[in-house]
């Protein structure tokens, strides 16, 4: 706290610092991304937002919350997770970048955030609205034929049971 007080004298407790980080950094950055004031590289914005949803871990009436962020990642982002697997990946790579660069890390982070949401706030996100990326039929078919995607699939684990997803 001593260091924080030199930068922000108004901070009296760790809760003040947490409030600042959550509201002035994470929520502000998430809202700017949702509003397209910040335009990240394809895949990078989705990864950052999925991680923000994980870190924020908030399903309250404060907005944007983790649910709002996940909705953006799955349905509004330039590389929407909901449709990315079926529409943006090809067997020989992504349409704009390689799948290992622009797709795989943020798909993994989106799946982790989706799993965290299901555990942290059961019922806050209606079933089926944030589907598991590897459940998409076209994506599953690509997993069977692409060594890069197959390697990614082998690292995915079910958060509740610790089991690997299978193709």
Backbone bond lengths (Angstrom), bond angles and torsions (degrees), N, CA, C in turn:
res aa  C-N    CA-C-N  psi(-1)  N-CA   C-N-CA  omega(-1)  CA-C   N-CA-C  phi
1 X - - - 1.447 - - 1.526 111.44 -
2 X 1.320 117.00 -29.83 1.462 118.91 -177.57 1.521 110.89 -59.55
3 X 1.344 116.43 -45.18 1.463 119.44 179.00 1.523 110.84 -64.81
4 X 1.327 116.90 -45.35 1.465 119.97 -179.06 1.523 111.65 -59.25
5 X 1.319 116.95 -37.54 1.470 120.49 179.99 1.526 111.51 -67.05
6 X 1.340 117.77 -26.73 1.465 118.70 176.62 1.524 111.01 -70.75
7 X 1.343 116.62 -30.20 1.466 121.32 -179.89 1.528 110.67 -89.67
8 X 1.324 115.51 -41.01 1.475 122.03 -179.51 1.535 108.22 -129.58
9 X 1.301 117.53 88.11 1.471 120.07 -177.87 1.526 113.76 -59.07
10 X 1.346 116.17 -21.20 1.472 119.33 -178.68 1.525 112.71 -74.41
11 X 1.324 117.79 -14.38 1.475 120.69 179.47 1.523 108.84 -72.51
12 X 1.329 116.05 120.20 1.451 121.16 178.63 1.530 112.18 -105.12
13 X 1.324 116.76 -22.96 1.462 121.01 -177.59 1.532 109.16 -148.29
14 X 1.316 115.79 167.22 1.464 121.01 178.50 1.528 110.89 -59.08
15 X 1.313 117.83 -31.69 1.464 121.47 178.89 1.530 111.11 -61.87
16 X 1.335 117.35 -32.91 1.464 120.44 176.81 1.521 110.77 -65.45
17 X 1.325 116.26 -41.91 1.467 120.80 178.75 1.528 110.22 -65.95
18 X 1.314 116.52 -41.80 1.461 119.88 178.93 1.535 110.79 -62.62
19 X 1.319 116.10 -44.33 1.462 120.67 178.49 1.520 110.28 -59.06
20 X 1.328 116.72 -43.43 1.461 121.27 179.04 1.527 111.11 -61.88
21 X 1.315 117.56 -48.39 1.468 121.29 -178.32 1.527 110.35 -62.78
22 X 1.321 117.02 -46.77 1.462 120.17 -178.14 1.528 112.51 -64.92
23 X 1.317 117.25 -42.66 1.463 120.18 -172.72 1.525 114.53 -92.93
24 X 1.315 117.10 -39.06 1.465 120.03 -176.09 1.527 112.88 -90.54
25 X 1.309 117.87 -20.09 1.462 120.21 -179.95 1.530 111.51 -110.78
26 X 1.336 117.42 -62.36 1.464 119.94 -173.72 1.526 111.37 -69.02
27 X 1.318 117.81 -54.53 1.477 119.62 -178.61 1.534 111.48 -64.69
28 X 1.322 116.73 -40.97 1.474 119.74 -179.73 1.525 110.16 -64.22
29 X 1.328 117.40 -43.60 1.460 120.58 178.06 1.514 112.06 -66.01
30 X 1.317 116.61 -40.25 1.467 120.82 178.38 1.525 110.57 -63.82
31 X 1.340 117.08 -43.68 1.461 119.94 179.88 1.526 111.03 -65.24
32 X 1.321 116.80 -40.06 1.469 120.20 178.01 1.524 110.94 -63.69
33 X 1.318 117.07 -36.06 1.465 120.86 177.83 1.524 110.04 -70.44
34 X 1.321 117.29 -44.52 1.465 121.43 177.99 1.532 110.14 -59.61
35 X 1.324 116.85 -40.82 1.465 121.90 -179.32 1.532 112.81 -79.61
36 X 1.317 117.02 -1.78 1.475 124.68 -178.60 1.526 112.90 62.09
37 X 1.334 115.20 30.18 1.454 120.46 170.29 1.529 107.73 -77.07
38 X 1.319 115.78 -35.12 1.455 122.94 172.82 1.520 106.52 -105.68
39 X 1.311 116.56 124.57 1.465 121.40 178.72 1.518 108.58 -116.03
40 X 1.304 115.97 102.77 1.454 120.64 -179.79 1.515 111.94 -81.98
41 X 1.320 115.40 164.19 1.453 121.62 174.30 1.526 108.49 -61.60
42 X 1.325 115.75 147.12 1.463 120.99 -179.16 1.528 109.77 -52.95
43 X 1.293 116.02 121.19 1.457 121.51 -178.04 1.513 113.06 96.91
44 X 1.327 117.36 -38.63 1.462 120.91 -178.08 1.526 111.23 -69.53
45 X 1.327 117.31 -41.62 1.464 120.21 179.52 1.522 110.47 -65.18
46 X 1.330 116.36 -41.05 1.463 119.87 179.36 1.529 111.10 -65.18
47 X 1.327 116.50 -39.76 1.458 120.80 177.61 1.530 110.29 -64.14
48 X 1.329 116.87 -47.74 1.470 120.55 179.75 1.521 111.14 -60.35
49 X 1.324 116.68 -42.07 1.463 120.05 -178.83 1.534 111.38 -69.64
50 X 1.323 117.71 -39.65 1.470 119.62 177.50 1.522 109.83 -62.29
51 X 1.329 116.30 -40.80 1.470 119.69 177.54 1.523 111.30 -67.93
52 X 1.332 117.26 -36.20 1.469 120.24 177.13 1.524 110.31 -62.57
53 X 1.331 116.94 -40.77 1.471 120.67 177.82 1.522 110.57 -61.74
54 X 1.340 116.18 -39.65 1.465 120.16 178.37 1.526 111.01 -65.76
55 X 1.323 116.66 -46.83 1.463 121.04 -177.31 1.527 110.96 -67.55
56 X 1.317 116.49 -43.72 1.463 120.32 -178.59 1.523 111.29 -64.70
57 X 1.324 116.94 -42.96 1.465 122.33 176.97 1.526 111.53 45.28
58 X 1.331 115.87 51.58 1.460 121.71 -174.54 1.528 110.07 -131.45
59 X 1.325 116.65 127.14 1.464 122.73 179.58 1.531 109.75 -125.24
60 X 1.329 115.39 27.52 1.465 121.44 -177.54 1.529 110.46 -84.95
61 X 1.336 115.36 -165.15 1.461 121.30 178.04 1.523 112.50 -85.76
62 X 1.343 118.04 2.62 1.468 120.82 174.46 1.520 108.04 -78.97
63 X 1.320 116.45 135.40 1.463 120.01 -176.43 1.518 111.40 -127.82
64 X 1.325 117.97 146.31 1.462 125.38 -4.09 1.527 110.40 -73.85
65 X 1.316 115.47 139.30 1.460 120.86 176.43 1.532 108.44 -106.75
66 X 1.312 116.87 -175.79 1.464 120.19 -177.48 1.528 111.97 -59.99
67 X 1.317 116.62 -36.67 1.469 120.12 178.56 1.525 110.80 -64.05
68 X 1.328 117.51 -45.37 1.471 121.36 178.32 1.527 110.68 -59.74
69 X 1.322 115.50 -43.12 1.462 120.62 -178.24 1.519 110.17 -65.37
70 X 1.326 117.24 -44.17 1.465 120.37 178.97 1.524 111.73 -64.81
71 X 1.315 116.95 -38.21 1.465 119.24 176.30 1.525 110.32 -59.90
72 X 1.329 117.17 -40.55 1.464 120.93 177.63 1.523 110.49 -63.65
73 X 1.337 116.33 -47.95 1.465 120.48 -178.48 1.523 110.80 -59.29
74 X 1.315 117.87 -40.80 1.461 121.06 -175.65 1.518 114.03 -82.39
75 X 1.355 118.25 -32.21 1.464 119.27 -169.60 1.527 116.42 -124.98
76 X 1.314 120.31 -20.56 1.459 121.25 -172.41 1.519 113.50 -116.75
77 X 1.304 117.31 -28.11 1.469 121.78 -176.58 1.527 111.48 -56.69
78 X 1.330 117.17 156.07 1.468 119.10 176.09 1.537 112.62 -55.39
79 X 1.310 117.31 -36.63 1.465 121.03 175.85 1.520 108.95 -111.08
80 X 1.308 117.16 74.70 1.465 122.28 -174.20 1.527 110.91 -63.15
81 X 1.329 115.88 123.99 1.464 120.23 -179.26 1.521 110.93 -60.15
82 X 1.307 117.59 -36.85 1.465 120.31 -176.66 1.519 111.64 -58.86
83 X 1.337 116.51 -37.99 1.460 120.19 -176.24 1.526 113.30 -111.31
84 X 1.323 116.59 -8.26 1.454 120.33 -175.28 1.510 112.49 -57.49
85 X 1.318 116.57 -47.37 1.454 119.34 -175.04 1.522 111.38 -59.58
86 X 1.307 116.72 -40.76 1.456 120.15 -177.02 1.527 112.89 -82.70
87 X 1.325 117.64 -29.28 1.462 119.35 -171.08 1.522 116.19 -109.31
88 X 1.323 119.55 -28.56 1.452 119.93 -173.35 1.519 114.86 -102.14
89 X 1.313 117.64 -25.24 1.461 118.96 -178.27 1.525 110.34 -93.94
90 X 1.286 114.32 138.65 1.460 120.94 173.75 1.525 107.09 -117.36
91 X 1.310 117.56 163.48 1.459 120.25 -178.79 1.524 111.96 -58.47
92 X 1.322 117.47 -30.24 1.465 120.31 -178.00 1.521 113.04 -100.69
93 X 1.316 119.02 14.08 1.451 121.83 175.77 1.507 111.97 131.91
94 X 1.324 115.54 177.95 1.452 120.80 -179.79 1.516 111.80 -76.87
95 X 1.313 116.54 169.29 1.451 120.89 -178.24 1.521 112.26 -76.37
96 X 1.330 117.76 -22.94 1.459 119.23 -178.74 1.516 112.98 -124.93
97 X 1.283 118.49 -27.62 1.459 123.44 -179.31 1.525 107.77 -142.85
98 X 1.301 116.28 171.97 1.462 118.35 177.02 1.520 109.23 -71.74
99 X 1.337 118.85 149.41 1.462 119.62 -178.24 1.519 112.70 -63.94
100 X 1.318 117.88 -29.32 1.462 118.47 179.88 1.524 110.89 -70.29
101 X 1.328 117.55 -25.38 1.459 120.88 179.64 1.520 112.04 -86.64
102 X 1.318 116.59 -53.69 1.450 118.54 -168.35 1.518 115.15 -100.32
103 X 1.302 119.10 -12.89 1.454 118.89 -171.16 1.514 113.83 -117.42
104 X 1.298 117.06 -51.46 1.459 120.59 -169.85 1.524 113.33 -61.41
105 X 1.338 121.42 -49.95 1.470 118.76 -178.71 1.515 113.11 -59.72
106 X 1.329 118.36 -40.35 1.461 117.45 -176.91 1.502 112.80 -80.49
107 X 1.323 118.27 -24.64 1.467 118.61 170.95 1.516 109.94 -64.90
108 X 1.329 115.78 -42.60 1.470 120.16 178.70 1.523 109.83 -62.53
109 X 1.338 117.64 -46.12 1.463 120.97 -179.39 1.526 111.05 -64.15
110 X 1.333 117.41 -38.84 1.470 120.62 178.32 1.522 110.35 -64.39
111 X 1.330 117.10 -42.31 1.463 119.65 177.51 1.531 111.17 -63.94
112 X 1.347 117.16 -38.55 1.459 120.33 177.96 1.524 110.51 -65.36
113 X 1.323 117.28 -43.30 1.467 120.97 179.36 1.520 110.96 -65.06
114 X 1.334 116.83 -39.10 1.460 121.04 177.34 1.519 109.46 -61.84
115 X 1.326 117.29 -45.24 1.465 121.06 178.46 1.517 112.45 -64.11
116 X 1.337 116.04 -40.05 1.470 119.92 178.29 1.520 110.70 -64.39
117 X 1.324 117.06 -38.94 1.471 120.59 178.61 1.519 110.31 -63.14
118 X 1.310 116.83 -41.91 1.468 120.24 -179.98 1.523 111.23 -63.49
119 X 1.336 116.84 -34.89 1.463 120.57 -179.98 1.524 112.04 -80.21
120 X 1.334 117.04 -42.98 1.464 121.18 -173.71 1.521 113.20 -74.50
121 X 1.315 115.81 -36.60 1.463 119.40 -175.69 1.521 109.79 -140.42
122 X 1.341 116.75 70.67 1.468 119.05 -178.95 1.528 110.98 -54.74
123 X 1.320 115.58 132.28 1.452 120.73 178.91 1.516 114.74 87.30
124 X 1.343 118.14 -9.81 1.462 119.60 -179.00 1.528 111.50 -71.43
125 X 1.317 116.33 -26.66 1.461 121.29 177.58 1.523 106.57 -120.88
126 X 1.333 117.85 117.28 1.464 120.27 -177.29 1.530 112.42 -54.75
127 X 1.313 115.90 140.22 1.463 121.54 -179.12 1.520 110.30 -54.89
128 X 1.319 115.26 137.16 1.451 121.32 176.59 1.514 115.33 87.93
129 X 1.348 118.58 -11.75 1.464 118.76 -178.86 1.520 112.23 -78.17
130 X 1.321 117.67 -25.66 1.458 122.05 175.94 1.531 107.57 -121.09
131 X 1.321 117.01 80.46 1.463 119.95 -174.27 1.526 113.08 -71.63
132 X 1.312 115.62 157.26 1.456 121.87 175.14 1.521 107.32 -70.20
133 X 1.337 116.70 126.29 1.467 120.61 -175.57 1.524 111.84 -56.38
134 X 1.331 116.69 -39.82 1.466 118.63 -176.68 1.518 112.55 -74.70
135 X 1.326 117.89 -2.70 1.465 119.96 178.15 1.528 112.24 -84.52
136 X 1.340 117.56 -14.19 1.457 120.96 179.80 1.534 109.01 -65.06
137 X 1.333 118.71 128.88 1.470 120.98 -176.35 1.524 114.22 -57.78
138 X 1.332 117.45 -42.35 1.462 119.31 179.87 1.522 110.83 -67.10
139 X 1.330 116.21 -40.61 1.459 120.03 178.85 1.524 110.47 -63.88
140 X 1.340 117.15 -40.90 1.463 121.00 178.42 1.530 110.29 -61.78
141 X 1.333 116.68 -39.21 1.462 120.03 178.26 1.524 110.41 -65.36
142 X 1.340 116.52 -39.38 1.465 119.23 177.98 1.519 111.58 -67.72
143 X 1.343 116.89 -34.81 1.462 119.81 177.68 1.525 111.14 -59.55
144 X 1.309 115.24 -34.72 1.464 120.04 -177.90 1.523 112.08 -72.22
145 X 1.340 118.23 -21.51 1.463 120.15 -174.66 1.520 114.41 -113.73
146 X 1.326 119.52 -16.76 1.456 121.88 -176.48 1.521 110.93 -103.83
147 X 1.338 118.77 119.34 1.467 120.59 178.66 1.521 113.21 -59.96
148 X 1.340 117.46 -37.17 1.470 119.94 179.94 1.522 110.04 -65.91
149 X 1.325 116.85 -47.11 1.459 119.90 -179.06 1.522 111.27 -69.43
150 X 1.327 117.08 -35.26 1.459 119.87 178.03 1.524 110.08 -62.96
151 X 1.325 116.36 -41.00 1.465 119.94 178.18 1.518 110.43 -62.29
152 X 1.350 117.21 -37.80 1.457 119.89 178.13 1.518 110.04 -66.17
153 X 1.336 116.97 -44.53 1.454 120.68 -177.42 1.519 110.72 -58.43
154 X 1.325 116.61 -37.54 1.460 119.31 -176.79 1.521 112.11 -68.52
155 X 1.347 117.68 -13.47 1.461 119.71 178.44 1.528 112.70 -96.01
156 X 1.334 118.19 -8.70 1.465 121.24 -178.84 1.523 110.27 -77.92
157 X 1.287 115.70 134.16 1.458 120.09 179.29 1.522 109.76 -128.39
158 X 1.302 114.71 147.13 1.455 121.09 173.96 1.526 106.30 -74.50
159 X 1.331 117.64 120.37 1.467 121.56 -175.33 1.525 113.02 -59.66
160 X 1.320 117.36 -37.36 1.463 118.84 -175.26 1.517 112.31 -77.45
161 X 1.320 117.83 -35.09 1.451 120.43 -172.41 1.519 114.44 -112.63
162 X 1.344 117.76 -6.83 1.444 120.87 178.80 1.525 113.48 69.37
163 X 1.333 117.24 12.41 1.461 120.42 -179.48 1.513 109.91 -91.63
164 X 1.311 115.97 152.99 1.446 120.41 174.44 1.506 109.88 -79.20
165 X 1.356 114.77 142.73 1.465 119.61 171.58 1.522 107.24 -69.13
166 X 1.283 116.61 143.50 1.459 119.41 179.46 1.508 110.25 -114.51
167 X 1.326 115.41 153.11 1.463 120.93 -177.15 1.482 112.30 -93.35
